[in-house]
């Protein structure tokens, strides 16, 4: 298990280095096939054209014609490990941020309502720090990133169903 994470990280890092050596212009993947498998009817907010089709290019301030969109990274129950399906999204954000050192982001860690308030604050922080670490490994400066944990205090979806829990276990990247 650990070896597969190392191999996946090495490939991801090599890809990031390759893209940064290719020039200042990067493209975004069509992430329409990536969905949040946490619950029925759920979806993922990401960068790029969610309607399918062509790859978009960041404009001078990031997203297609501007900076990247804010994005949500979802987590499994009681975990702070980033799922492999978010590798490409995080790589695109890291490349953009590393090339635009004046841009700052805030990583907001969240949890579902299960667990004590203190435990959930800690889990939200571990999730935000996991995303921070991946971005920094890919060349983003620590000074560009702040983290905050809201624990269970800011749910996206109210309720005690697995679908609601899945939407609340997240880190939001906010530009």
C-alpha positions in Angstrom: 0.0 0.0 0.0 2.7 2.5 1.0 4.8 1.5 -2.1 1.9 2.3 -4.4 1.5 5.8 -2.8 5.2 6.4 -3.3 5.0 5.3 -7.0 1.9 7.4 -7.6 3.6 10.4 -5.9 6.8 10.0 -8.0 4.8 9.9 -11.2 2.8 12.9 -10.2 6.0 14.8 -9.3 7.6 13.9 -12.5 4.6 15.0 -14.5 4.6 18.4 -12.6 8.3 18.9 -13.3 7.8 18.0 -17.0 4.9 20.5 -17.3 6.8 23.3 -15.6 9.7 22.7 -18.0 7.4 22.9 -21.0 6.6 26.6 -20.6 4.3 28.9 -18.9 1.1 27.8 -20.4 -0.8 24.9 -18.8 -4.0 23.2 -19.7 -6.7 21.8 -17.5 -8.0 18.3 -17.8 -11.6 17.6 -18.6 -12.6 16.3 -15.2 -16.2 15.4 -16.2 -15.6 11.7 -15.7 -14.4 12.2 -12.1 -17.4 12.1 -9.7 -17.7 11.9 -6.0 -18.4 8.3 -5.3 -19.5 9.1 -1.8 -23.2 9.2 -2.4 -25.9 9.1 -5.0 -26.5 12.4 -6.8 -23.4 13.9 -5.5 -20.9 15.8 -7.6 -17.5 17.4 -7.3 -16.6 21.0 -7.9 -13.3 21.3 -9.8 -11.3 23.2 -12.3 -11.9 23.0 -16.0 -14.9 22.6 -18.1 -17.3 20.3 -16.2 -19.6 20.0 -19.3 -17.1 17.8 -21.1 -15.3 18.5 -24.3 -12.1 20.5 -24.9 -9.4 21.2 -22.4 -9.3 24.8 -21.2 -6.2 26.9 -20.7 -5.6 29.2 -17.7 -5.8 32.9 -18.7 -3.4 35.4 -17.3 -5.1 35.3 -13.9 -5.8 31.6 -13.8 -9.0 30.0 -14.9 -10.2 29.9 -18.5 -10.0 33.6 -18.9 -9.0 33.8 -15.2 -7.8 32.0 -12.1 -8.8 28.4 -11.3 -12.1 27.9 -9.7 -12.3 27.1 -6.0 -12.4 23.4 -5.6 -13.5 20.8 -3.1 -11.5 17.7 -2.1 -13.7 15.0 -0.5 -12.4 12.4 2.1 -13.5 9.0 3.3 -14.9 8.6 6.8 -12.4 9.4 9.6 -9.5 9.7 7.0 -7.2 12.5 6.0 -5.5 10.7 3.1 -6.2 12.3 -0.3 -7.9 10.0 -2.8 -6.0 9.3 -6.1 -8.8 10.8 -8.1 -7.7 14.3 -6.9 -4.1 14.0 -8.1 -4.7 15.8 -11.4 -6.8 18.6 -9.8 -4.1 19.2 -7.2 -1.3 19.2 -9.8 -3.1 21.8 -11.9 -3.6 24.0 -8.8 0.0 23.5 -7.7 1.3 24.5 -11.2 -0.8 27.6 -11.3 0.2 28.7 -7.8 3.9 27.9 -8.3 3.8 30.1 -11.4 1.8 32.9 -9.7 3.5 33.5 -6.4 1.4 36.5 -5.6 -1.7 34.4 -5.4 -2.8 33.2 -1.9 -5.2 30.4 -1.0 -7.0 29.2 2.1 -7.5 25.5 2.8 -10.6 25.0 4.8 -10.9 21.6 6.5 -14.4 20.1 7.3 -15.8 17.0 8.8 -19.2 15.4 9.2 -21.1 15.6 12.5 -19.8 12.3 14.0 -17.2 12.6 16.7 -16.5 15.1 19.4 -16.0 18.8 18.5 -12.4 18.6 19.5 -11.7 15.5 17.4 -13.4 17.0 14.4 -11.4 20.2 14.6 -8.2 18.0 14.6 -9.4 15.9 11.7 -10.3 18.9 9.7 -6.9 20.3 10.3 -5.2 17.0 9.3 -7.2 17.1 6.1 -6.2 20.7 5.3 -2.6 19.9 6.1 -2.6 16.9 3.8 -3.7 19.1 0.9 -1.1 21.7 1.9 1.7 19.2 1.9 0.8 17.9 -1.6 0.8 21.5 -3.0 4.1 22.4 -1.3 5.8 19.2 -2.6 4.8 20.3 -6.0 6.4 23.8 -5.6 3.8 26.0 -4.0 5.4 28.3 -1.3 4.2 27.9 2.2 3.6 31.6 2.3 0.9 31.2 -0.3 -1.2 28.8 1.8 -3.2 29.3 5.0 -5.2 26.5 6.7 -8.2 26.6 8.9 -10.3 23.8 10.4 -14.0 24.3 10.9 -14.6 20.7 12.0 -18.3 20.0 11.8 -19.4 23.6 12.2 -20.1 24.5 8.6 -21.9 21.6 6.9 -22.7 21.8 3.3 -25.6 19.4 3.7 -27.6 19.0 6.9 -28.7 15.5 8.0 -27.5 12.3 9.4 -27.4 10.3 6.2 -24.3 8.8 4.5 -25.0 11.2 1.5 -24.9 14.2 3.8 -21.9 12.9 5.7 -20.0 12.4 2.4 -20.5 16.0 1.3 -19.3 17.4 4.6 -16.0 15.4 4.7 -14.0 17.9 2.7 -11.3 20.5 2.2 -12.2 23.6 0.2 -9.5 25.4 -1.7 -10.5 29.0 -1.6 -8.7 31.6 -3.7 
